[in-house]
Amino acid sequence: MSAAPVPDGTVPGLGIDAIHEAARRLTGHVVRTPLLNSPMLDELVGARVLVKAECLQLTGSFKVRGALNALLTLDEDARRAGIVAYSAGNHGQGVAAAARLAGCPAVIVMPNSAPRIKVDNCRWWGAETVLYDPRTEDREEVARKILQMRGMTLVPPFDDPGVMAGQGTVGLEIAEQARELGLTPDTVLVNCSGGGLASGVLTALNDAFPGLANHIVEPAGFDKMARSLAAGRVCANPRPSGGLMDALAGPVAGARPLAVLRHYDVTGLTVTDEEALAAMGAAHRFLKIVVEPGGAASLAAVVSGKADVRDEVVVLVASGGNVDPEVYRRALAD
Amino acid sequence: MSAAPVPDGTVPGLGIDAIHEAARRLTGHVVRTPLLNSPMLDELVGARVLVKAECLQLTGSFKVRGALNALLTLDEDARRAGIVAYSAGNHGQGVAAAARLAGCPAVIVMPNSAPRIKVDNCRWWGAETVLYDPRTEDREEVARKILQMRGMTLVPPFDDPGVMAGQGTVGLEIAEQARELGLTPDTVLVNCSGGGLASGVLTALNDAFPGLANHIVEPAGFDKMARSLAAGRVCANPRPSGGLMDALAGPVAGARPLAVLRHYDVTGLTVTDEEALAAMGAAHRFLKIVVEPGGAASLAAVVSGKADVRDEVVVLVASGGNVDPEVYRRALAD
């Protein structure tokens, strides 16, 4: 888990072969989520829209794929010692579930301000939770102590070839499912925060469909990856957090994901909270799936018309469905 | 479409072979919906619960399966003349979509009090809608005139072997998907109104898994099929309509479905509106799917504990997801 980007922009450990290997490791452990379509949504958008429903994945987001793949590449001793993540969100649950699937211990480091339900969910999967005070403690310092004292391995949320390859299995499945439908995608849109999902999915889909138009979608005001791509170096968001799309509002883009995304001609798009809520409503009405605000960003780019995809075959990822009831109620208002 | 029950309780045209034929006709036209599972839901219920998500089907319910199968068994001339349904609900949309998939005309007869969205949905699929005044006109009379004048064929909502066989493909897929998971169901629960879905699914699943425990689930106060099974003849509900589970509140049980269900040792269960709302909330939270009240009846029987399924492998059908936002908001309250 120490490979760094090399000068030609490739990342050791992430390529189409690594994603195929990840798929073999994950088969039977994670859900092969459906690629959904709605003729009514297609008409609304003016394109054929195929939605990879990762909200139907174990733990309600794609995160378990990367975590489990990273875990299964560890040697026997490291696996037995267990894994650590610092995350109050979908990554924490993904790591907790991955550890349970592989039968190894996990520690999730979370701020003591994390919602009770997120703490409970990690514990439900059998993980130990360590709460720290974000006003006086540094989460990396807390995690480092655990790693040292207990010989555990950190599973980073995105900046790791094993994690990126695991998320790339989403793209492999999309390619297989699109072919089963007899369709060749013109455009892909992927929700992007640190870039683990985006780098994996784009690697898989560009291998399957050369000439694909690539889009990443970020929350307005939190487009750290688009700015990183423009600057050619890792950039942070101007604000550390905020807005409804919490799953996409992490502070900084990943170095390895950035190195991968620079391979492709990637267009960055941003969507507002209101557009994300409208897309959640469209997913509810037309697809009958529950999507969280950050999970709806790519659909929002398409439904709002910000992505110009008229008459195309479009694939996108609905990356998560863990949403508070009061936020969901807002998405149903019209 | 005129086969009647014969004395030994079998229905000409509905058997496992008819369901396999229906599956061949429907492949590529309808969605092979996923069989979903949630470890958290399993723990809540104390059983392994596999949910066939027919809310993800085209038109948001299983109804298109039966309608399309019935339509595809018509001869060329009858198909060209087109099909008629009287339904303001999921069956109307299913017939409209089936006609579009097969490229033939459809007329949907609806009361002029039907919600605008349901009329619009049928028209969106290309069907002609004929509105009648329920205070002064009889819907069967309105439909009969259309059938006679235009040589069209009526597609009944449930009391028809072709329709029942089409709905039975839900059961075939459940059997295949359970086997892919290496699981043998102990118990099946199916939402029941006229009995088209229940008779088809039970035929398919009892063929695949002999010894299965069979349950039908109806709204409390609308248990016409359970009472029909007890009486050995078709019974009607005491009230013509009411409650949140409108998809299951039709007035009368089907004669052919009753004849099929009498083959099996079927236990009838009922659930309340409050239990259906709680099950919709569970589907939202644990499975990330949108289910309508009537579509959630079987899940409600399991979540409420009314179905005694402890330590079993349970399969059930989430049969539809067409729900008004204000009802859905109630399901999110806790």
Interface residues (C-beta under 8 A of the other chain):
Chain A: V31 T33 P34 L36 P39 M40 E43 A53 C55 L56 L58 G60 W124 H284 L287 K288 I289 V290 V291 G321 P325 Y328 R329 L332 A333 D334
Chain B: V31 T33 P34 L36 P39 M40 E43 A53 C55 L56 L58 G60 W124 H284 L287 K288 I289 V290 V291 G321 P325 Y328 R329 L332 A333 D334
